[in-house]
Amino acid sequence: MTQKTNMVTKEKSNLDIKYPMLEINLKKIHENIKTMVDLCGVAGISIAGVVKGFNAIPEVTKQFVDAGCKYIASSRLDQIIKLKKYGIEKPFMMIRIPMFSEIKELVKYASVSLNSEMETLNMIQRECELQGKSHKAILMFDLGDLREGVFNQEEFINLAEHVENHLENVELYGVGTNLGCYGSIMPTEKNLGRLCTIAEIIESKINRRLEIISGGATSSLPLLIDGKMPSRVNNLRLGEGILLAEDLEKFWGYSMKHMHKDTFVLKAQVVEVKNKPTYPVGNIFIDAFGTKPTYEDRGIRKRALLAVGKQDFGLHDKLIPQKQGVKIVGSSSDHLIVDIEDCNVETKLGDILKFSMYYPPMMYLSENEGIPKIFI
Ligand SMILES: *Cc1c(COP(=O)(O)O)cnc(C)c1O
């Protein structure tokens, strides 16, 4: 799509390069995915590679396919359609509960979806009949995180029996859950164990084994690493943990040394270098976004202003400076301010500074049509 037009493949003379840019290392991403596919494979767990965090850029998605993900997953149907048109051939998994308004395209483009509503499933059935197709449903159970899924166990089992016995074209493919996204609930042996117990109750009622028990996202990886993943869980839907591997280290304390973290790198140009006070001068009111930040007075310090802003990366505190000594001070829509007083190597006007990142900037930068994506 329009991404193509923004792609710069060769860095020419310095002045021709357009900044800010997002540098995406396909080889490192491929290696990360392979590491995860192997780690999960040992436990009999397949991976649905979640591509929503980088706007399903096809070149990156291709790494998920080549490195061995069993499914390509997104919460946005338009991304799935884009990938299918690009020529990616893998079973596509729709991981947001489908809207009524997208059921036609869902049946046409996705082979699996996560579901929690009987009425929606009935509509999928009717659409399958119209299109002469079948569709696989993973029923979502809410273990307490309180986003999607059926919360009541009895209702959940009824729903499973309904799909199994009354919907001819909708296959009851399995069950799944999502944790940590709204309620910040940690995946544990106990709550995922409950999902498996419920799966087995359903299996006893339908007299067959369910194909898939999908035990969550990146936040379920610590259980796997600790060897505590309930054995019936045989699928995870992974995005962040594969792409950046920052969260498990920062928030969970797991060493992710075998994973590359500089897979997505923002490169931005310095447009001003000055010595300035660190405490604003005058009456402090509100900033560009209507909030009242606090400022620490550290005297006069050397700082650089970069031509990139919140409109590009969303949140500056989710960027990680690559250059030794650089500290992020703040940002507005189009500017990023960094402290460079402690840099051993001088930062000069016109320099390009690099930042690796957590999930939010990856998401914003990938979606921003104005930012060139460079693949290495
Ligand atoms: C986004 C999402 C995932 C992937 O989350 P990560 O933290 O990036 O691994 C998995 N499942 C669902 C339902 C999601 O919406």
PDBQT file of the ligand as one rigid body, heavy atoms in Angstrom, charges set to zero:
ROOT
HETATM    1  C1  LIG A 401      -2.127  -7.842  21.062  1.00  0.00    +0.000 C 
HETATM    2  C2  LIG A 401      -2.616  -9.181  21.418  1.00  0.00    +0.000 A 
HETATM    3  C3  LIG A 401      -1.709 -10.225  21.616  1.00  0.00    +0.000 A 
HETATM    4  C4  LIG A 401      -0.214 -10.046  21.540  1.00  0.00    +0.000 C 
HETATM    5  O1  LIG A 401       0.288  -9.297  22.612  1.00  0.00    +0.000 OA
HETATM    6  P1  LIG A 401       1.861  -9.139  22.868  1.00  0.00    +0.000 P 
HETATM    7  O2  LIG A 401       1.933  -8.573  24.234  1.00  0.00    +0.000 OA
HETATM    8  O3  LIG A 401       2.368  -8.185  21.829  1.00  0.00    +0.000 OA
HETATM    9  O4  LIG A 401       2.502 -10.465  22.754  1.00  0.00    +0.000 OA
HETATM   10  C5  LIG A 401      -2.243 -11.468  21.903  1.00  0.00    +0.000 A 
HETATM   11  N1  LIG A 401      -3.571 -11.677  21.990  1.00  0.00    +0.000 NA
HETATM   12  C6  LIG A 401      -4.459 -10.691  21.808  1.00  0.00    +0.000 A 
HETATM   13  C7  LIG A 401      -5.917 -10.995  21.934  1.00  0.00    +0.000 C 
HETATM   14  C8  LIG A 401      -4.017  -9.409  21.525  1.00  0.00    +0.000 A 
HETATM   15  O5  LIG A 401      -4.919  -8.429  21.353  1.00  0.00    +0.000 OA
ENDROOT
TORSDOF 0
